[in-house]
Amino acid sequence: MDPITTAIVAALPAVSSDLVKSTLKDAYDGLKAIIRRKWGEAGHLPKAVEDLEANPKSRGQVAILAEKVAETKAVEDTDVMQALAKLVAELKEARIGGEAVADIAVHIIGGTVQGVVGAREVSIGSMNFGASQDKRG
């Protein structure tokens, strides 16, 4: 499973509870806000997140979310990955999500996302965003 889907699945039970820190809820809401801004309120990816929120135990909804994350290439978006990094940090601090979340590591340097690993199934060495570093005249 990709790191975005993994983090959302791990966060859902916690964010629906009043027992978690507001920083975790804020990080989750921040990721959702960026997804809505990037792909539109009525887009397939935001809709998949909403559908999973409505039925958080549905394996089918998890599979649909993972499919939409892959279709939109959300793991290649720097803003999404920055928001994901905040959410993952909050999940780890709250000790929520177990091994699946513990295996997610997001390193963002400038416009470069490196070392995205999710749930032992996805591993992307590095991705560069923005202008090419090739400076030929």
N, C-alpha and C positions, 0 to 999 in steps of 0.2 A: 504494500500500500504506500502511496506517496506521502510525504511528510505533512502536507496540508490536510488531507483527509484524516490522517492519523491524529493530528493535534485537535481537529474539530471533534472527532469521535471521543477523544479523551476528555475534552473540555465540556461537552454537553451536560453530563450529569452534574458537574460542579457548578456551572453557571446558572443552572435552574434552581440551585440550592441557595439559601440565604446564609449558609455557613462558610462561604469562601470570601477571601479578601476582595475588595472592590477592584484592586489592580488586576486580578485575573479576569473579572468580568469586563473591565475596560479594555484589556488586551484582546479579548475575544471579540468584543464589539468593534474594536479598531480594525481587526482583520476583516470582519464582515463588511464594514464601511468601505474599505478599499476594494474589496471584491465587487460590491455594488457600484462603486464609482467607475471601476475599470470596465465592467461588463454590463452595466445598466441594471436598473431595478428589475426589469422583466427578463434579463438574460438567463441563459440556461444554468450557468454556474451559481449565481445568487439563488435561483429557484431551487437548485439541488440542495443548497445549504438549508433553505427554509423547510423543504420537504423532510430533510433529516431531522431538523429541530422538532418538527411536528410528530415524527415517529422515530425517536433516537435508537430504538432497539432493532430497527429494520435492517437486515443485512442487504436487502435489495436497494434501499436508499443509500447505504454506504457505498455499494458498488456503483450506483448512478453518480454519486458525488465524485468518486475516484475517476470515473469515465469523463466527467465534465472538467475536472482539474487537468486531465491529460489532454483533452480536446483543446482547451484554451491555452495550454502551455503555461499555466499559472506559476509553476515552479521556476519559470524563466523571468518572471517579473520582479524587479528589484524592490518595488514598493510592497508587493505582497510578501516577499521573503523577509523584509524588514519587520513587517507586522507579525509574521509567523515567528520570527526570532523572539519577539517580545512575549508572544503567547507561550511559546515553548519554555522560555525562562520562568515565567510565572507558574506554569504547570509543574516544572521541576522543583521550584521553590516550595510549592504546596504539596509536593510528592503525589501528584495525580498523573495517572496514565501509565504507570509502571514501566516495564522495559521498552514498550513501544515508543514512549515519549523520550525515555532516557537515550535511545538510539538516534534521536534527531539532533543533528548538529548543524547549525547555520552560521557561516562566517561571511560577513559582508564587508568588503573593503572598497570604499568609493562606489563605483558602479559595477563591481565584480562580486558575484556570489560564488563562494567556494565551499566544498565539503558538505553538500546537502545529502543527508542520509536519513532515510525514513523506514522504520519498522523492518530493518534488515532485508528489505526487498528492493529498495531503490538506492542507487549510489551514483552520484554525478560528481565527477572530480572537480571541475570548475566551469564556470560560465562567465563570459565577459559581455558587458552591455556598454553601449555608447560607441564613441569613435574608435576606430582601429588604431592600434599602437604602431602600425606600420607607417613610418614617416618618410616615405620616399617622395621626392620632389615631383 
